[in-house]
């Protein structure tokens, strides 16, 4: 019993010395800071935000509207005017150029590939050819020729972009069929009596356009450019659309030079230059 009492006394004595130590540790824990020092991480770089890329716009194709000056190859038509006006006091206005207006509707089959396929419709008009003067000792005339051509074609264009600039160069080819109209008006007078005869003619031929355009992009969908090109469209003959009253011309007769008897072709082939406006859709 005495040993047991002495053991309990020793344990109680040790407990009295240990309690102040644990109490001091609790006070130290209460004095520890409970917040994080923000200045400790101020010098560390902030995490990079993820880059958000803007979605690319989707276009199915492009619409082109253009206007050009064009040359024509009307040497045989001018010969006809010269044969009518083979008199010293007559004046001949030859046909050497005209205008071309067109619309292209292109479709881009593969997104990201600068290759377009599409349709082209254009109107080509020529300056008026004219002879004014005598056609004999007692007669005079005003003899005029007007003509136009409407090609309808299909083709393709490829666009070469110049890196880091708004400039690009496109090359194109179109081919199809063209429809020509011509009007010959002979307004003559003999001994004070006038007689005006209008002869309508039409014809058709294969047509092909080869060209290039230097484009300047104004904004995402629109650009403007300069056109350069060559057109092949030789209408080898034109025929009367109807019987011509007070003449021997019948429907289907071809236009001929009365001096030589040769067929008069309307060759619309020539070079062209002008401006173009493109709009993606």
Secondary structure by P-SEA (a helix, b strand, c coil): caaaaaaaaaaaaaaaaaaaaaaaaaaaaaacccccccccccccccccccccccbbbbbccccccccccccccaaaaaaaaaaaaccccbbbbbbccccccbbbbbbbcccccccccccccbbbbbcccccccccccccccbbbbbbbbbbbbccbbbbbbcccccbbbbbbbbbbbbbbbbbbbbbcccccbbbbbbbbbbccbbbbbbbcccccccccccccccccbbbbbbccbbbbcccccccccccccccccccccbbbbbccbbbbbbbbbbbcc
